[in-house]
Amino acid sequence: TSANLSGQKSPMKFSDISEEIRKAVDYVVEDPDNKVSEFSGSSVIKVWNNNQIKILRE
């Protein structure tokens, strides 16, 4: 899972993430400043109900 659909351009700021992606995930962490990312890919983080966190992809 990523912040873009397969074959689509990676979003570089929050507002570039499609509404389709935002509606399909359990939770979205918004960036109120909508800054352009210095990174080329998205991070994928799993959070369990007991607040355990695992970074799946940086």
Contacts in CASP RR format, 6 or more apart in sequence:
PFRMAT RR
TARGET T0000
AUTHOR 0000-0000-0000
METHOD contacts of the structure
MODEL  1
TSANLSGQKSPMKFSDISEEIRKAVDYVVEDPDNKVSEFSGSSVIKVWNN
NQIKILRE
1 25 0 8 1.000
1 44 0 8 1.000
2 10 0 8 1.000
2 41 0 8 1.000
2 42 0 8 1.000
2 44 0 8 1.000
3 10 0 8 1.000
3 11 0 8 1.000
3 17 0 8 1.000
3 21 0 8 1.000
3 41 0 8 1.000
3 42 0 8 1.000
4 10 0 8 1.000
4 11 0 8 1.000
4 17 0 8 1.000
4 18 0 8 1.000
4 21 0 8 1.000
4 42 0 8 1.000
5 18 0 8 1.000
5 20 0 8 1.000
5 21 0 8 1.000
8 18 0 8 1.000
10 40 0 8 1.000
10 41 0 8 1.000
10 42 0 8 1.000
11 17 0 8 1.000
11 18 0 8 1.000
11 42 0 8 1.000
12 36 0 8 1.000
12 37 0 8 1.000
13 31 0 8 1.000
13 34 0 8 1.000
13 35 0 8 1.000
13 36 0 8 1.000
13 37 0 8 1.000
14 30 0 8 1.000
14 31 0 8 1.000
14 34 0 8 1.000
15 34 0 8 1.000
17 28 0 8 1.000
22 28 0 8 1.000
27 47 0 8 1.000
42 57 0 8 1.000
43 55 0 8 1.000
43 57 0 8 1.000
43 58 0 8 1.000
44 55 0 8 1.000
44 56 0 8 1.000
44 57 0 8 1.000
45 53 0 8 1.000
45 54 0 8 1.000
45 55 0 8 1.000
45 56 0 8 1.000
46 53 0 8 1.000
46 54 0 8 1.000
46 56 0 8 1.000
47 53 0 8 1.000
END
